Structure formats: C-alpha cells, structure tokens
C-alpha cells in the first residue's frame, strides 16, 4: 500500500489538490464528479494515496 512522506495511507482533498496543481475548490469539485477517488470516513472526505498515485501515473502516460 502506498504511503505519503508522513507514512499516511490517505490524504485530504486540499492536499491532493495541491499535488495536482489545482485549487482546493477544484479538488472538491473533481471528487464530486468522481474524477478524484475518495473515501468518506464520518464527515471527512479523504483521498487514498495509492489511488492518487495511480491517477498521476496514468495521466503521465497519456501526456
């Protein structure tokens, strides 16, 4: 399972948005559209590190 630099398996939507180079609001909009994979734990919306890594690697192959 992929971990971030802090050893976490999930990151917040704003952290994922920062890695993607988009705004916080764009990150939440992408999550709502299903373009950014997320899981909900209680009221928190989190992005699995492995899913974000896959998304970034697929985008790199398409470019």
CHARMM-style PDB file with segment names, atoms N, HN, CA, C and O in Angstrom:
ATOM      1  N   UNK     1       0.843  -1.172   0.000  1.00  0.00      PROA
ATOM      2  CA  UNK     1       0.000   0.000   0.000  1.00  0.00      PROA
ATOM      3  C   UNK     1       0.892   1.241   0.000  1.00  0.00      PROA
ATOM      4  O   UNK     1       1.880   1.299   0.731  1.00  0.00      PROA
ATOM      5  N   UNK     2       0.546   2.218  -0.810  1.00  0.00      PROA
ATOM      6  HN  UNK     2      -0.257   2.171  -1.404  1.00  0.00      PROA
ATOM      7  CA  UNK     2       1.349   3.434  -0.938  1.00  0.00      PROA
ATOM      8  C   UNK     2       1.166   4.334   0.280  1.00  0.00      PROA
ATOM      9  O   UNK     2       0.065   4.467   0.815  1.00  0.00      PROA
ATOM     10  N   UNK     3       2.251   4.937   0.698  1.00  0.00      PROA
ATOM     11  HN  UNK     3       3.145   4.828   0.263  1.00  0.00      PROA
ATOM     12  CA  UNK     3       2.229   5.871   1.821  1.00  0.00      PROA
ATOM     13  C   UNK     3       2.793   7.203   1.364  1.00  0.00      PROA
ATOM     14  O   UNK     3       3.614   7.256   0.448  1.00  0.00      PROA
ATOM     15  N   UNK     4       2.346   8.293   2.013  1.00  0.00      PROA
ATOM     16  HN  UNK     4       1.680   8.250   2.757  1.00  0.00      PROA
ATOM     17  CA  UNK     4       2.945   9.583   1.685  1.00  0.00      PROA
ATOM     18  C   UNK     4       4.197   9.772   2.535  1.00  0.00      PROA
ATOM     19  O   UNK     4       4.596   8.856   3.253  1.00  0.00      PROA
ATOM     20  N   UNK     5       4.812  10.933   2.464  1.00  0.00      PROA
ATOM     21  HN  UNK     5       4.487  11.677   1.880  1.00  0.00      PROA
ATOM     22  CA  UNK     5       6.070  11.185   3.178  1.00  0.00      PROA
ATOM     23  C   UNK     5       5.902  11.053   4.691  1.00  0.00      PROA
ATOM     24  O   UNK     5       6.860  10.740   5.398  1.00  0.00      PROA
ATOM     25  N   UNK     6       4.685  11.292   5.188  1.00  0.00      PROA
ATOM     26  HN  UNK     6       3.907  11.546   4.613  1.00  0.00      PROA
ATOM     27  CA  UNK     6       4.419  11.183   6.623  1.00  0.00      PROA
ATOM     28  C   UNK     6       3.974   9.782   7.021  1.00  0.00      PROA
ATOM     29  O   UNK     6       3.674   9.537   8.189  1.00  0.00      PROA
ATOM     30  N   UNK     7       3.929   8.855   6.059  1.00  0.00      PROA
ATOM     31  HN  UNK     7       4.173   9.054   5.110  1.00  0.00      PROA
ATOM     32  CA  UNK     7       3.521   7.494   6.352  1.00  0.00      PROA
ATOM     33  C   UNK     7       2.017   7.287   6.369  1.00  0.00      PROA
ATOM     34  O   UNK     7       1.544   6.264   6.863  1.00  0.00      PROA
ATOM     35  N   UNK     8       1.255   8.239   5.838  1.00  0.00      PROA
ATOM     36  HN  UNK     8       1.640   9.070   5.436  1.00  0.00      PROA
ATOM     37  CA  UNK     8      -0.205   8.120   5.829  1.00  0.00      PROA
ATOM     38  C   UNK     8      -0.681   7.435   4.555  1.00  0.00      PROA
ATOM     39  O   UNK     8      -0.108   7.632   3.484  1.00  0.00      PROA
ATOM     40  N   UNK     9      -1.733   6.629   4.676  1.00  0.00      PROA
ATOM     41  HN  UNK     9      -2.199   6.468   5.546  1.00  0.00      PROA
ATOM     42  CA  UNK     9      -2.310   5.936   3.526  1.00  0.00      PROA
ATOM     43  C   UNK     9      -3.360   6.785   2.835  1.00  0.00      PROA
ATOM     44  O   UNK     9      -3.735   6.497   1.698  1.00  0.00      PROA
ATOM     45  N   UNK    10      -3.841   7.829   3.503  1.00  0.00      PROA
ATOM     46  HN  UNK    10      -3.536   8.063   4.426  1.00  0.00      PROA
ATOM     47  CA  UNK    10      -4.836   8.732   2.922  1.00  0.00      PROA
ATOM     48  C   UNK    10      -4.395  10.171   3.159  1.00  0.00      PROA
ATOM     49  O   UNK    10      -3.679  10.466   4.116  1.00  0.00      PROA
ATOM     50  N   UNK    11      -4.837  11.065   2.268  1.00  0.00      PROA
ATOM     51  HN  UNK    11      -5.418  10.826   1.491  1.00  0.00      PROA
ATOM     52  CA  UNK    11      -4.574  12.491   2.433  1.00  0.00      PROA
ATOM     53  C   UNK    11      -5.885  13.237   2.236  1.00  0.00      PROA
ATOM     54  O   UNK    11      -6.855  12.677   1.726  1.00  0.00      PROA
ATOM     55  N   UNK    12      -5.910  14.487   2.637  1.00  0.00      PROA
ATOM     56  HN  UNK    12      -5.122  14.941   3.051  1.00  0.00      PROA
ATOM     57  CA  UNK    12      -7.120  15.284   2.488  1.00  0.00      PROA
ATOM     58  C   UNK    12      -7.269  15.743   1.041  1.00  0.00      PROA
ATOM     59  O   UNK    12      -6.316  15.717   0.262  1.00  0.00      PROA
ATOM     60  N   UNK    13      -8.479  16.162   0.702  1.00  0.00      PROA
ATOM     61  HN  UNK    13      -9.253  16.184   1.335  1.00  0.00      PROA
ATOM     62  CA  UNK    13      -8.724  16.667  -0.651  1.00  0.00      PROA
ATOM     63  C   UNK    13      -7.852  17.896  -0.938  1.00  0.00      PROA
ATOM     64  O   UNK    13      -7.268  17.968  -2.019  1.00  0.00      PROA
ATOM     65  N   UNK    14      -7.736  18.871  -0.015  1.00  0.00      PROA
ATOM     66  HN  UNK    14      -8.210  18.813   0.864  1.00  0.00      PROA
ATOM     67  CA  UNK    14      -6.850  20.007  -0.303  1.00  0.00      PROA
ATOM     68  C   UNK    14      -5.391  19.598  -0.531  1.00  0.00      PROA
ATOM     69  O   UNK    14      -4.713  20.197  -1.365  1.00  0.00      PROA
ATOM     70  N   UNK    15      -4.898  18.589   0.197  1.00  0.00      PROA
ATOM     71  HN  UNK    15      -5.449  18.102   0.875  1.00  0.00      PROA
ATOM     72  CA  UNK    15      -3.530  18.108  -0.025  1.00  0.00      PROA
ATOM     73  C   UNK    15      -3.400  17.466  -1.402  1.00  0.00      PROA
ATOM     74  O   UNK    15      -2.405  17.675  -2.096  1.00  0.00      PROA
ATOM     75  N   UNK    16      -4.405  16.686  -1.799  1.00  0.00      PROA
ATOM     76  HN  UNK    16      -5.214  16.516  -1.235  1.00  0.00      PROA
ATOM     77  CA  UNK    16      -4.387  16.064  -3.126  1.00  0.00      PROA
ATOM     78  C   UNK    16      -4.452  17.136  -4.208  1.00  0.00      PROA
ATOM     79  O   UNK    16      -3.753  17.049  -5.218  1.00  0.00      PROA
ATOM     80  N   UNK    17      -5.290  18.144  -3.995  1.00  0.00      PROA
ATOM     81  HN  UNK    17      -5.858  18.215  -3.175  1.00  0.00      PROA
ATOM     82  CA  UNK    17      -5.418  19.232  -4.970  1.00  0.00      PROA
ATOM     83  C   UNK    17      -4.084  19.948  -5.143  1.00  0.00      PROA
ATOM     84  O   UNK    17      -3.702  20.291  -6.262  1.00  0.00      PROA
ATOM     85  N   UNK    18      -3.380  20.172  -4.044  1.00  0.00      PROA
ATOM     86  HN  UNK    18      -3.690  19.893  -3.136  1.00  0.00      PROA
ATOM     87  CA  UNK    18      -2.077  20.838  -4.114  1.00  0.00      PROA
ATOM     88  C   UNK    18      -1.104  20.003  -4.951  1.00  0.00      PROA
ATOM     89  O   UNK    18      -0.362  20.556  -5.763  1.00  0.00      PROA
ATOM     90  N   UNK    19      -1.100  18.686  -4.764  1.00  0.00      PROA
ATOM     91  HN  UNK    19      -1.703  18.237  -4.105  1.00  0.00      PROA
ATOM     92  CA  UNK    19      -0.217  17.821  -5.560  1.00  0.00      PROA
ATOM     93  C   UNK    19      -0.587  17.842  -7.033  1.00  0.00      PROA
ATOM     94  O   UNK    19       0.280  17.734  -7.899  1.00  0.00      PROA
ATOM     95  N   UNK    20      -1.880  17.983  -7.314  1.00  0.00      PROA
ATOM     96  HN  UNK    20      -2.585  18.071  -6.610  1.00  0.00      PROA
ATOM     97  CA  UNK    20      -2.352  18.006  -8.698  1.00  0.00      PROA
ATOM     98  C   UNK    20      -2.195  19.378  -9.341  1.00  0.00      PROA
ATOM     99  O   UNK    20      -2.346  19.519 -10.555  1.00  0.00      PROA
ATOM    100  N   UNK    21      -1.894  20.386  -8.532  1.00  0.00      PROA
ATOM    101  HN  UNK    21      -1.772  20.271  -7.546  1.00  0.00      PROA
ATOM    102  CA  UNK    21      -1.730  21.740  -9.062  1.00  0.00      PROA
ATOM    103  C   UNK    21      -3.050  22.423  -9.364  1.00  0.00      PROA
ATOM    104  O   UNK    21      -3.133  23.269 -10.255  1.00  0.00      PROA
ATOM    105  N   UNK    22      -4.088  22.049  -8.615  1.00  0.00      PROA
ATOM    106  HN  UNK    22      -4.020  21.362  -7.891  1.00  0.00      PROA
ATOM    107  CA  UNK    22      -5.394  22.677  -8.783  1.00  0.00      PROA
ATOM    108  C   UNK    22      -5.815  23.303  -7.463  1.00  0.00      PROA
ATOM    109  O   UNK    22      -5.205  23.048  -6.424  1.00  0.00      PROA
ATOM    110  N   UNK    23      -6.853  24.120  -7.505  1.00  0.00      PROA
ATOM    111  HN  UNK    23      -7.349  24.327  -8.348  1.00  0.00      PROA
ATOM    112  CA  UNK    23      -7.318  24.777  -6.286  1.00  0.00      PROA
ATOM    113  C   UNK    23      -8.059  23.788  -5.386  1.00  0.00      PROA
ATOM    114  O   UNK    23      -8.464  22.709  -5.820  1.00  0.00      PROA
ATOM    115  N   UNK    24      -8.223  24.179  -4.139  1.00  0.00      PROA
ATOM    116  HN  UNK    24      -7.895  25.055  -3.787  1.00  0.00      PROA
ATOM    117  CA  UNK    24      -8.966  23.375  -3.167  1.00  0.00      PROA
ATOM    118  C   UNK    24     -10.378  23.119  -3.672  1.00  0.00      PROA
ATOM    119  O   UNK    24     -10.864  21.988  -3.628  1.00  0.00      PROA
ATOM    120  N   UNK    25     -11.042  24.177  -4.157  1.00  0.00      PROA
ATOM    121  HN  UNK    25     -10.648  25.095  -4.193  1.00  0.00      PROA
ATOM    122  CA  UNK    25     -12.411  24.032  -4.654  1.00  0.00      PROA
ATOM    123  C   UNK    25     -12.465  23.105  -5.859  1.00  0.00      PROA
ATOM    124  O   UNK    25     -13.382  22.292  -5.974  1.00  0.00      PROA
ATOM    125  N   UNK    26     -11.495  23.216  -6.755  1.00  0.00      PROA
ATOM    126  HN  UNK    26     -10.750  23.877  -6.661  1.00  0.00      PROA
ATOM    127  CA  UNK    26     -11.460  22.321  -7.916  1.00  0.00      PROA
ATOM    128  C   UNK    26     -11.271  20.875  -7.474  1.00  0.00      PROA
ATOM    129  O   UNK    26     -11.812  19.959  -8.094  1.00  0.00      PROA
ATOM    130  N   UNK    27     -10.510  20.670  -6.411  1.00  0.00      PROA
ATOM    131  HN  UNK    27     -10.071  21.414  -5.907  1.00  0.00      PROA
ATOM    132  CA  UNK    27     -10.327  19.324  -5.869  1.00  0.00      PROA
ATOM    133  C   UNK    27     -11.635  18.737  -5.374  1.00  0.00      PROA
ATOM    134  O   UNK    27     -11.947  17.580  -5.654  1.00  0.00      PROA
ATOM    135  N   UNK    28     -12.405  19.536  -4.632  1.00  0.00      PROA
ATOM    136  HN  UNK    28     -12.151  20.476  -4.404  1.00  0.00      PROA
ATOM    137  CA  UNK    28     -13.698  19.055  -4.141  1.00  0.00      PROA
ATOM    138  C   UNK    28     -14.678  18.839  -5.293  1.00  0.00      PROA
ATOM    139  O   UNK    28     -15.478  17.904  -5.257  1.00  0.00      PROA
ATOM    140  N   UNK    29     -14.624  19.695  -6.311  1.00  0.00      PROA
ATOM    141  HN  UNK    29     -13.974  20.455  -6.341  1.00  0.00      PROA
ATOM    142  CA  UNK    29     -15.498  19.518  -7.480  1.00  0.00      PROA
ATOM    143  C   UNK    29     -15.137  18.236  -8.235  1.00  0.00      PROA
ATOM    144  O   UNK    29     -16.021  17.501  -8.673  1.00  0.00      PROA
ATOM    145  N   UNK    30     -13.837  17.972  -8.384  1.00  0.00      PROA
ATOM    146  HN  UNK    30     -13.119  18.570  -8.028  1.00  0.00      PROA
ATOM    147  CA  UNK    30     -13.395  16.743  -9.052  1.00  0.00      PROA
ATOM    148  C   UNK    30     -13.845  15.515  -8.258  1.00  0.00      PROA
ATOM    149  O   UNK    30     -14.230  14.501  -8.842  1.00  0.00      PROA
ATOM    150  N   UNK    31     -13.794  15.608  -6.932  1.00  0.00      PROA
ATOM    151  HN  UNK    31     -13.482  16.431  -6.458  1.00  0.00      PROA
ATOM    152  CA  UNK    31     -14.257  14.499  -6.092  1.00  0.00      PROA
ATOM    153  C   UNK    31     -15.757  14.285  -6.269  1.00  0.00      PROA
ATOM    154  O   UNK    31     -16.214  13.144  -6.345  1.00  0.00      PROA
ATOM    155  N   UNK    32     -16.521  15.362  -6.336  1.00  0.00      PROA
ATOM    156  HN  UNK    32     -16.151  16.289  -6.274  1.00  0.00      PROA
ATOM    157  CA  UNK    32     -17.976  15.253  -6.504  1.00  0.00      PROA
ATOM    158  C   UNK    32     -18.332  14.638  -7.856  1.00  0.00      PROA
ATOM    159  O   UNK    32     -19.320  13.912  -7.969  1.00  0.00      PROA
ATOM    160  N   UNK    33     -17.526  14.930  -8.884  1.00  0.00      PROA
ATOM    161  HN  UNK    33     -16.724  15.520  -8.792  1.00  0.00      PROA
ATOM    162  CA  UNK    33     -17.768  14.369 -10.222  1.00  0.00      PROA
ATOM    163  C   UNK    33     -17.246  12.940 -10.354  1.00  0.00      PROA
ATOM    164  O   UNK    33     -17.517  12.275 -11.353  1.00  0.00      PROA
ATOM    165  N   UNK    34     -16.506  12.466  -9.366  1.00  0.00      PROA
ATOM    166  HN  UNK    34     -16.286  13.007  -8.554  1.00  0.00      PROA
ATOM    167  CA  UNK    34     -15.945  11.124  -9.425  1.00  0.00      PROA
ATOM    168  C   UNK    34     -14.608  11.054 -10.140  1.00  0.00      PROA
ATOM    169  O   UNK    34     -14.092   9.963 -10.382  1.00  0.00      PROA
ATOM    170  N   UNK    35     -14.044  12.199 -10.481  1.00  0.00      PROA
ATOM    171  HN  UNK    35     -14.464  13.086 -10.285  1.00  0.00      PROA
ATOM    172  CA  UNK    35     -12.755  12.228 -11.175  1.00  0.00      PROA
ATOM    173  C   UNK    35     -11.584  12.043 -10.213  1.00  0.00      PROA
ATOM    174  O   UNK    35     -10.502  11.620 -10.621  1.00  0.00      PROA
ATOM    175  N   UNK    36     -11.798  12.360  -8.941  1.00  0.00      PROA
ATOM    176  HN  UNK    36     -12.677  12.705  -8.610  1.00  0.00      PROA
ATOM    177  CA  UNK    36     -10.787  12.190  -7.901  1.00  0.00      PROA
ATOM    178  C   UNK    36     -11.318  11.130  -6.939  1.00  0.00      PROA
ATOM    179  O   UNK    36     -12.327  11.364  -6.274  1.00  0.00      PROA
ATOM    180  N   UNK    37     -10.663   9.968  -6.848  1.00  0.00      PROA
ATOM    181  HN  UNK    37      -9.843   9.778  -7.388  1.00  0.00      PROA
ATOM    182  CA  UNK    37     -11.169   8.903  -5.989  1.00  0.00      PROA
ATOM    183  C   UNK    37     -11.102   9.306  -4.517  1.00  0.00      PROA
ATOM    184  O   UNK    37     -10.069   9.776  -4.041  1.00  0.00      PROA
ATOM    185  N   UNK    38     -12.200   9.121  -3.810  1.00  0.00      PROA
ATOM    186  HN  UNK    38     -13.039   8.739  -4.197  1.00  0.00      PROA
ATOM    187  CA  UNK    38     -12.253   9.490  -2.399  1.00  0.00      PROA
ATOM    188  C   UNK    38     -12.962   8.418  -1.590  1.00  0.00      PROA
ATOM    189  O   UNK    38     -13.688   7.579  -2.123  1.00  0.00      PROA
ATOM    190  N   UNK    39     -12.729   8.475  -0.284  1.00  0.00      PROA
ATOM    191  HN  UNK    39     -12.140   9.156   0.150  1.00  0.00      PROA
ATOM    192  CA  UNK    39     -13.491   7.671   0.669  1.00  0.00      PROA
ATOM    193  C   UNK    39     -13.978   8.615   1.754  1.00  0.00      PROA
ATOM    194  O   UNK    39     -13.302   9.587   2.094  1.00  0.00      PROA
ATOM    195  N   UNK    40     -15.152   8.326   2.296  1.00  0.00      PROA
ATOM    196  HN  UNK    40     -15.701   7.536   2.020  1.00  0.00      PROA
ATOM    197  CA  UNK    40     -15.703   9.157   3.361  1.00  0.00      PROA
ATOM    198  C   UNK    40     -15.583   8.383   4.669  1.00  0.00      PROA
ATOM    199  O   UNK    40     -16.024   7.239   4.782  1.00  0.00      PROA
ATOM    200  N   UNK    41     -14.976   9.037   5.647  1.00  0.00      PROA
ATOM    201  HN  UNK    41     -14.618   9.966   5.556  1.00  0.00      PROA
ATOM    202  CA  UNK    41     -14.880   8.490   6.996  1.00  0.00      PROA
ATOM    203  C   UNK    41     -15.535   9.520   7.902  1.00  0.00      PROA
ATOM    204  O   UNK    41     -14.967  10.575   8.185  1.00  0.00      PROA
ATOM    205  N   UNK    42     -16.733   9.195   8.347  1.00  0.00      PROA
ATOM    206  HN  UNK    42     -17.194   8.338   8.117  1.00  0.00      PROA
ATOM    207  CA  UNK    42     -17.502  10.179   9.106  1.00  0.00      PROA
ATOM    208  C   UNK    42     -17.827  11.349   8.200  1.00  0.00      PROA
ATOM    209  O   UNK    42     -18.419  11.175   7.135  1.00  0.00      PROA
ATOM    210  N   UNK    43     -17.441  12.534   8.622  1.00  0.00      PROA
ATOM    211  HN  UNK    43     -16.960  12.675   9.487  1.00  0.00      PROA
ATOM    212  CA  UNK    43     -17.668  13.730   7.809  1.00  0.00      PROA
ATOM    213  C   UNK    43     -16.469  14.072   6.937  1.00  0.00      PROA
ATOM    214  O   UNK    43     -16.535  14.987   6.115  1.00  0.00      PROA
ATOM    215  N   UNK    44     -15.379  13.343   7.115  1.00  0.00      PROA
ATOM    216  HN  UNK    44     -15.326  12.600   7.783  1.00  0.00      PROA
ATOM    217  CA  UNK    44     -14.152  13.658   6.373  1.00  0.00      PROA
ATOM    218  C   UNK    44     -14.133  12.967   5.023  1.00  0.00      PROA
ATOM    219  O   UNK    44     -14.491  11.796   4.900  1.00  0.00      PROA
ATOM    220  N   UNK    45     -13.714  13.708   4.020  1.00  0.00      PROA
ATOM    221  HN  UNK    45     -13.423  14.660   4.120  1.00  0.00      PROA
ATOM    222  CA  UNK    45     -13.546  13.173   2.671  1.00  0.00      PROA
ATOM    223  C   UNK    45     -12.043  13.049   2.435  1.00  0.00      PROA
ATOM    224  O   UNK    45     -11.323  14.048   2.441  1.00  0.00      PROA
ATOM    225  N   UNK    46     -11.573  11.815   2.227  1.00  0.00      PROA
ATOM    226  HN  UNK    46     -12.157  11.004   2.222  1.00  0.00      PROA
ATOM    227  CA  UNK    46     -10.140  11.555   2.109  1.00  0.00      PROA
ATOM    228  C   UNK    46      -9.817  10.882   0.783  1.00  0.00      PROA
ATOM    229  O   UNK    46     -10.654  10.199   0.193  1.00  0.00      PROA
ATOM    230  N   UNK    47      -8.591  11.088   0.330  1.00  0.00      PROA
ATOM    231  HN  UNK    47      -7.911  11.643   0.809  1.00  0.00      PROA
ATOM    232  CA  UNK    47      -8.120  10.521  -0.932  1.00  0.00      PROA
ATOM    233  C   UNK    47      -7.086   9.445  -0.604  1.00  0.00      PROA
ATOM    234  O   UNK    47      -6.067   9.743   0.020  1.00  0.00      PROA
ATOM    235  N   UNK    48      -7.331   8.200  -1.013  1.00  0.00      PROA
ATOM    236  HN  UNK    48      -8.159   7.958  -1.520  1.00  0.00      PROA
ATOM    237  CA  UNK    48      -6.322   7.156  -0.793  1.00  0.00      PROA
ATOM    238  C   UNK    48      -5.043   7.475  -1.572  1.00  0.00      PROA
ATOM    239  O   UNK    48      -5.089   7.790  -2.761  1.00  0.00      PROA
ATOM    240  N   UNK    49      -3.917   7.388  -0.891  1.00  0.00      PROA
ATOM    241  HN  UNK    49      -3.880   7.132   0.075  1.00  0.00      PROA
ATOM    242  CA  UNK    49      -2.619   7.707  -1.500  1.00  0.00      PROA
ATOM    243  C   UNK    49      -2.377   6.845  -2.743  1.00  0.00      PROA
ATOM    244  O   UNK    49      -1.902   7.347  -3.762  1.00  0.00      PROA
ATOM    245  N   UNK    50      -2.703   5.552  -2.663  1.00  0.00      PROA
ATOM    246  HN  UNK    50      -3.089   5.144  -1.836  1.00  0.00      PROA
ATOM    247  CA  UNK    50      -2.469   4.647  -3.794  1.00  0.00      PROA
ATOM    248  C   UNK    50      -3.301   5.063  -5.004  1.00  0.00      PROA
ATOM    249  O   UNK    50      -2.820   5.002  -6.136  1.00  0.00      PROA
ATOM    250  N   UNK    51      -4.548   5.487  -4.775  1.00  0.00      PROA
ATOM    251  HN  UNK    51      -4.939   5.537  -3.856  1.00  0.00      PROA
ATOM    252  CA  UNK    51      -5.418   5.903  -5.882  1.00  0.00      PROA
ATOM    253  C   UNK    51      -4.890   7.178  -6.529  1.00  0.00      PROA
ATOM    254  O   UNK    51      -4.932   7.315  -7.752  1.00  0.00      PROA
ATOM    255  N   UNK    52      -4.395   8.108  -5.724  1.00  0.00      PROA
ATOM    256  HN  UNK    52      -4.361   7.997  -4.731  1.00  0.00      PROA
ATOM    257  CA  UNK    52      -3.842   9.346  -6.275  1.00  0.00      PROA
ATOM    258  C   UNK    52      -2.574   9.046  -7.078  1.00  0.00      PROA
ATOM    259  O   UNK    52      -2.369   9.617  -8.149  1.00  0.00      PROA
ATOM    260  N   UNK    53      -1.732   8.160  -6.569  1.00  0.00      PROA
ATOM    261  HN  UNK    53      -1.899   7.696  -5.699  1.00  0.00      PROA
ATOM    262  CA  UNK    53      -0.516   7.783  -7.302  1.00  0.00      PROA
ATOM    263  C   UNK    53      -0.860   7.147  -8.645  1.00  0.00      PROA
ATOM    264  O   UNK    53      -0.219   7.436  -9.655  1.00  0.00      PROA
ATOM    265  N   UNK    54      -1.887   6.269  -8.656  1.00  0.00      PROA
ATOM    266  HN  UNK    54      -2.408   6.034  -7.835  1.00  0.00      PROA
ATOM    267  CA  UNK    54      -2.335   5.651  -9.914  1.00  0.00      PROA
ATOM    268  C   UNK    54      -2.845   6.709 -10.881  1.00  0.00      PROA
ATOM    269  O   UNK    54      -2.522   6.673 -12.069  1.00  0.00      PROA
ATOM    270  N   UNK    55      -3.640   7.653 -10.380  1.00  0.00      PROA
ATOM    271  HN  UNK    55      -3.901   7.683  -9.416  1.00  0.00      PROA
ATOM    272  CA  UNK    55      -4.187   8.724 -11.213  1.00  0.00      PROA
ATOM    273  C   UNK    55      -3.059   9.536 -11.845  1.00  0.00      PROA
ATOM    274  O   UNK    55      -3.111   9.855 -13.033  1.00  0.00      PROA
ATOM    275  N   UNK    56      -2.048   9.868 -11.059  1.00  0.00      PROA
ATOM    276  HN  UNK    56      -2.006   9.608 -10.094  1.00  0.00      PROA
ATOM    277  CA  UNK    56      -0.925  10.652 -11.565  1.00  0.00      PROA
ATOM    278  C   UNK    56      -0.102   9.861 -12.581  1.00  0.00      PROA
ATOM    279  O   UNK    56       0.349  10.424 -13.578  1.00  0.00      PROA
ATOM    280  N   UNK    57       0.099   8.566 -12.343  1.00  0.00      PROA
ATOM    281  HN  UNK    57      -0.268   8.108 -11.533  1.00  0.00      PROA
ATOM    282  CA  UNK    57       0.891   7.775 -13.291  1.00  0.00      PROA
ATOM    283  C   UNK    57       0.136   7.574 -14.600  1.00  0.00      PROA
ATOM    284  O   UNK    57       0.748   7.582 -15.668  1.00  0.00      PROA
ATOM    285  N   UNK    58      -1.177   7.395 -14.538  1.00  0.00      PROA
ATOM    286  HN  UNK    58      -1.674   7.388 -13.671  1.00  0.00      PROA
ATOM    287  CA  UNK    58      -1.977   7.263 -15.759  1.00  0.00      PROA
ATOM    288  C   UNK    58      -1.980   8.563 -16.548  1.00  0.00      PROA
ATOM    289  O   UNK    58      -1.938   8.545 -17.778  1.00  0.00      PROA
ATOM    290  N   UNK    59      -2.030   9.686 -15.849  1.00  0.00      PROA
ATOM    291  HN  UNK    59      -2.064   9.701 -14.850  1.00  0.00      PROA
ATOM    292  CA  UNK    59      -2.013  10.987 -16.523  1.00  0.00      PROA
ATOM    293  C   UNK    59      -0.664  11.201 -17.203  1.00  0.00      PROA
ATOM    294  O   UNK    59      -0.599  11.789 -18.283  1.00  0.00      PROA
ATOM    295  N   UNK    60       0.406  10.729 -16.581  1.00  0.00      PROA
ATOM    296  HN  UNK    60       0.354  10.251 -15.704  1.00  0.00      PROA
ATOM    297  CA  UNK    60       1.730  10.856 -17.173  1.00  0.00      PROA
ATOM    298  C   UNK    60       1.878  10.031 -18.435  1.00  0.00      PROA
ATOM    299  O   UNK    60       2.572  10.438 -19.366  1.00  0.00      PROA
ATOM    300  N   UNK    61       1.235   8.880 -18.476  1.00  0.00      PROA
ATOM    301  HN  UNK    61       0.671   8.550 -17.719  1.00  0.00      PROA
ATOM    302  CA  UNK    61       1.295   8.018 -19.658  1.00  0.00      PROA
ATOM    303  C   UNK    61       0.488   8.602 -20.810  1.00  0.00      PROA
ATOM    304  O   UNK    61       0.848   8.431 -21.974  1.00  0.00      PROA
ATOM    305  N   UNK    62      -0.614   9.299 -20.484  1.00  0.00      PROA
ATOM    306  HN  UNK    62      -0.906   9.439 -19.538  1.00  0.00      PROA
ATOM    307  CA  UNK    62      -1.487   9.863 -21.516  1.00  0.00      PROA
ATOM    308  C   UNK    62      -0.903  11.128 -22.129  1.00  0.00      PROA
ATOM    309  O   UNK    62      -1.249  11.497 -23.251  1.00  0.00      PROA
ATOM    310  N   UNK    63      -0.022  11.789 -21.398  1.00  0.00      PROA
ATOM    311  HN  UNK    63       0.260  11.489 -20.486  1.00  0.00      PROA
ATOM    312  CA  UNK    63       0.521  13.070 -21.878  1.00  0.00      PROA
ATOM    313  C   UNK    63       1.585  12.897 -22.928  1.00  0.00      PROA
ATOM    314  OT1 UNK    63       2.130  13.884 -23.422  1.00  0.00      PROA
TER     315      UNK     63
END
